[in-house]
Amino acid sequence: MGDRHYFPSKSGPGDDRAWDPYEDATQHLVGLLQMLGVTTVAEVGCGYAGITDTIARALGPSVTIYAIDIDPDAFVRTQERGALPPSVIEVVQDVYQLMLPCKVDAVVCRFFLLDLAEPLEALRAMRNCLRPGGHLILLEPITSTGRVGEHVVAADTTEILHPDIGVRLVDLLEAIGADTIELASCTPIGMGASVVGRYLGAMTGVDPAPTAFVALPTLVSAWGYTTATTNLSTLERSLL
């Protein structure tokens, strides 16, 4: 297995977010939220708030962001690295029992569903937090697309249950009744000495050679709106 570099699902609290190679995907997300004119957003599985601060500052103080994670230590460590804007409300909850003070305009998750035993059940819980016509926006990877030279950036299967869940996002959104589904993608590439290579080293502990070709896993963005009905569709039952 010496030719396979393992890519975990989540980054730790010490990571330098100033050089997130998926910045293009983050900015696309921000632009989409701005276009939708949201006033409330829930970011589920926010971890160490890697993109929460970016979203909150871009949308401004009038937009409430619910940052949700099951791990209370994540918020402690996030605050140690600097306070989030006051528009961010931290919520410690399990996604499967997700309940918010109000229905929201959009629910967002990134690098989250791939870790879950029941991603469809999680999406149903997210859907039920949306106002009618609200949007689900999912950013999930196709891990098998990652490369160091000709070698695959493989998933750490002790952590990641669905490493290529990015290819399933349309089916999952359709299963919960989402309409007008759209897609985008981001595949950061660079040499070993670049931001992309340094990110790979930080995430995997394997530093590529300075001139090695590096392609991080493709991050698929999929979004659609939903009427937030609670009835199971035929397709949803087939995916259970």
ABEGO torsion letter per residue (X at the ends): XAABBBBBABBBAABBAAABAAAAAAAAAAAAAAAAGBABBBBBGAEAGAAAAAAAAAAEAABBBBBBBABAAAAAAAAAAEBBBAABBBBBBBAAABBBABBBABBBBBGAAAABABAAAAAAAAAAABBBGBBBBBBBBBAAABBBEABBBBBBAAABABAAAAAAAAAAAAAAGBBGBBBBBBBBBEBAABAAAAAAAAAAGBBBBAABBBBBBBBBBBBBBBAGBABBBAAAAAAX
